[in-house]
Amino acid sequence: MRFGFLLLGDLSDFGYFEVRNLLDSFTTSEEVMRDGRILILDTREEPGEGFFKRLAMVRETFNHHASVDLSEVEKAVNELDIRGKRVCVRVKKLRDSSKKFEFKSTDLEKKLGEILWRKGNRIDLRNPEMVVKVYVSSLCHVGILNSITETKQFLERRPDKKPFFKPGALLPRFARSLINITGIKEGAILDPMCGTGTVLVEAGLMGLKFVGVEGYRWIAEGCMRNLRYYNLPSNIMLGDARNLPFQDSSFNAVVTDYPYLRSSKSIGKIEELYENSLAEISRILRGGRRAVLVTNINLERFEEIKNFQIENVLLQRVHKNLERKIYIVLNKKTG
């Protein structure tokens, strides 16, 4: 089967790794092409609704039919095996395309709709059974709409709308994508510096088992309030990320956002926090599993990062004084 993914604007690289890593936990996949914000993948089998519902940094997914030049779009739509359906056509010109196409999307939609109408379909703009999509980038990608990511849910779960709020908390859409980048499908995920609990909430709402550790009692209590607000278990404990109270290889994934500080009265020097927590994360994480670590410093300076294979480092500009570095790492140990 062949699927297309419309990745999210400026964060398309996050969408790319989210799709690739998570999909590999559901089925075998192979990349066909990436054209800006469009990613096309072949899969051995249908990954199922559970996969598509988890996606965060993806606007839409579609069953891919063809990727062609603009001059061949009409032919590609005519080749679609659709008859006797209520259909509509939607054309989306992607702003990041390297080409400039001098046409109106609505004009092309009408022209392609006429082709489908001649094939015995009924054009229904309000309640179609099937939506034919054309995404215009360097090529025109033609397919049938499969899913749309519900954006409203992330707005409703903004940090400032939760019972307990602290500035600097990860946004829910971003946190969900980091969880998916680990590729976790089953087993438990740990956030050893969980703060207000954004990672825990998103993991729980996706049906994953989760555990959080927090070094400050008042923050841990606030995190519990947030978890209860979403009817999730209060799987959080007071603890120290430098000395985690878990057996070796207890977790299938780790996602955490390091504090952007030089020092902390209760945690000590930031360098010590990184050195010891990286060693602990490697210890409690199963071999061959991923951790996603959010920081504002280079982790390569710490010897303990050698316990991991660095698969990728993504950057996110938060504001002019803060650029997040997102390390996607694979635990090297066996077992």
N, C-alpha and C positions, 0 to 999 in steps of 0.2 A: 504494500500500500504506500501511497505517496501523499505526504501532508505538507502544507505550507503554513508558515507562521509570520504574522506581521508583528515585528518586535517594537518595543516601546521607544519612540523618539530618541532623546539624548542618552538613554540608558540601554541602547540596543545590545551592547556587549554583555550586559547582565542577563538580558533575555536570551542571548545566544547560549551562554553556559548553563542557564537554568533549563532550557529545553533539552540540550544535549545530555547533560548529566542526569536529569530526572527521567528522561525517556529511556535511557539505558537500563534503568531499574525496572521498567515495564516490559520492554521488548528490545530486540536487536535493531539498531538503526544505522544508516549510512548517509552522510551528507551528499546531496546532489549539487547544491549551489547555495551561495549567499550573495544576494544582490542588495547591498545597503541594508534596509530594514526587513527585507524578505529573506527568509530561510526556508529552503526546500529539503526535506528528508525522506528517504525511503525507509519503511519499517517492515519487519518480517510479518507482523500481525497488528491488528487494531489495538492500540494501547488502552482503550476504554475511557469512559467518561471521567473516572477518578483522576486520570492524568490531566485531562484538559481543564478540569475544575480547579486544580491546584495552581495553575500558571498565574504569575503576577506581572511579569515584565513583558507580556504578550498582549497585544490589543485584540487580535482575532486569529483564528486558525481556519484553514480551508482544505478541502480535498483537492489536491493539485491536478490540473488537467494538462496545461501546457505553459511554457515560457517562450514567448515569441517577440519579434519586432512589432512595432505598432502597425505596420502594413499587413501583418498576418493575423491580427486580432479577430477580424470578422470570420476568417476561415476557422480559427481555433474555436470560436463560440459555435459556429455551425456544426462542428464535429462533436459537440457535446451530445451524449445520448440522453436527451430529455424530450419527452413527448407527453402531451395530455396533462401537464402540470400547471399550477398557478405559480408563475415565476416573476421575478423582477431582476433587473441588472443594476449593479452599483459599481461605478468606476472611481477609484481613489488615486489621485496623483500624489506621489510622495515627494515632499519638499526637498529631501536630501538627494534626489536624483541628480546625476551628473548631466542629464540631458534636459533641455527645455522643450516641452511639447506644446505647440500652438493649437490647442483645441479646447473646447469646453467639455467638461465631464458629462454634462447633461445631454449634449448633442450625441456623444458616443453611446451613452446609455440608450437613447431612443433608437439609434441605428442598430445596436445589438439586440435590443428588445424586438425590433421588427423581424430579425432573423429567427428568433425563438418563436415568435407568433406564427410565422410561416410554417414552422415545423409542427404546428398543432397545439402549441401552448397558449395559455391565457395570461396576459400581463396583469398582475395584481400588485400594486405598490403598497397596499395597506396590510394585507395578510397573505403573503406568498407562502407556498409550500417549500419553495426553494429559492435561494438568492444566489445568482451568478455574480461572482466578484472578479474585477479586473484591477490589479494593483500595478500602477505604472511607475517603474523605476528605470534602470538602464534597459531592462526588458519589460514586457507586459506579461504579468503572471495571471493566468486564467484558472478559475476553479469554482467550487461550490462551497459557500460559507458553512463551516462546521461548528464554530463556537465563538462567542464574544465574551471577553473577560469583564465581569461586573465591576466597574470602577467605584460605584457608590459605596460598596462595602468598606473600601479602604478609607474613604472620607469619613464614614461613620465611626471608624475605629481610630481616628487621629489621636495622638497622645493627649492633647488638651481636652478631649471629650471623655476621657476615662476618669474614674473616681480618683486615682492617684496619678499625679503628673509631675515630671521633672523636665526642665529644659534640656535639649540635646538628645532626647530619646529617639531611637530609630523609628522611622515611619513604617507603618504596617506593611505596605506594599513592598518596600525595600527589604524588610525583615523576612517576609515570606519568600522572596526570591533567593535570599541567602540560604534559607533552609532547603529550598529545592535544589540549589547548586550543589549541596552535599550529596544529592541523589538518594537520600533516605526514603525508603518505602515502608519499612517495618523496623521493629526494634525501637530503642529509646534514643532521644537526642538530649544533649546536655548544654545548658548555658551556664558556665561557671562564674560569670559576673553579670547576673541577669537584670539588675536594676529594676526598672518599673515593670518588666516582664513582657515586652513587645514580642520577643522571639518565642516565649512560652505560649502566649496567647495565640499567635499565628500557627504554631505547631499543633496546639490542642484543637483549634478549629479545623485543621486538616485531618484530624483523627489520629495524630501521632502521639505516642507516649513521650513525655517530657519530664525533665528534672531541672530545677534551677538552684543555684547557690548564690548567696548574697552576703557580703561582709558586714553590712550595717543593718541593725535590727529594724530601725524605722523605715528603711527602704524595703526590707523584706516584708514587713507588715503591709506596706502600701502595695507591693506586688501581689500579695495574697488578696487584697481588696479587688484589684483589677481582674485576677483570675476568677474570683467568685462572681464578679459582675457578668462574666461570660459563661457562667455555669460550668467552669472547668475546675478540676481538682487542684488543691493548693499544694502542688508538688514542689515545694521550695523549702530550703533549709538555710540556717545561718552557717556560714563556713568561710573558708579561706581558699581561694583559687590556687594558692601556692602549696596547699596540702589537702587535697580533696579526699573525702571520706568514702571512697568507692574502691572496689576491687579492680584489679587490672582487667582491661578489655571489657568493660561493662557497657559501653555505649557504641552505637552505630554511627553517630554523627555528633559534632560539636559546632556550635555557632556562638560567637561572643563578640561583644563590642568593648574593647579595652578603654579604660578612662583616659581622657586627654589631659593628663596632669604630669607634673614633674615629680611630685611626691604626695603622700597621703599619710595623715597621722596614724591611722590604724592599719594601713597596708604597708607602709614603709616606702623606700625608694622605688621609683617606677621601674628602674633597671632590674631590681630584685624580683618585682612582681612578674616581669616578662620572663626572666630566666627560669624561675621556679614553676610558673604556671604553664609555660610551654612544655617543660618536662612532664608535668602532671597530665596535661592534655594528651600527650603521646602515650602515657602509661594507661590511662583509663579508656582510650579510644582503641577499638579493634584494629588490627593490622589491615592495611589496604582500604581503610575507610577515610572519608574526608572530614576536615575541619575547615570552617570559613572564619577567618580572624580579621576583625575590623580594627584599624589602628591609625595613628597619624605619624608613625615613625617607621623606619626600615627594619624589618625583622631579621634581615640578613646579618645584622651586627651581633646577634645573639647565637652562641654556639648551639643552643638547644634546638634551633630551627632546623639543624641538620638531621634531626629525627624524622623530618618530613621531606617529601618531594614537593617542591613548589610548582604547581601546575600552571598557575597564572596569578598575576597581580593586576587588579582593576582599580581605577581611580574614580573618585566621586568628589567633585567640588561642592562643598557645603556652603561656604561663603568665602570671602576674599582672604580670610585668615585661617581657614581650615580646609584641607584636602584629605579626605579619607583614602586610605589604602586598604583594599580588600584582598587578603591573601587566601587563595584557594590551594589547600595543601593536602597531600595524601600521606597517611601514616606509613612509614617504611617498615615497621616491625612486622613480623609474621605472627599469625595467631590472633 
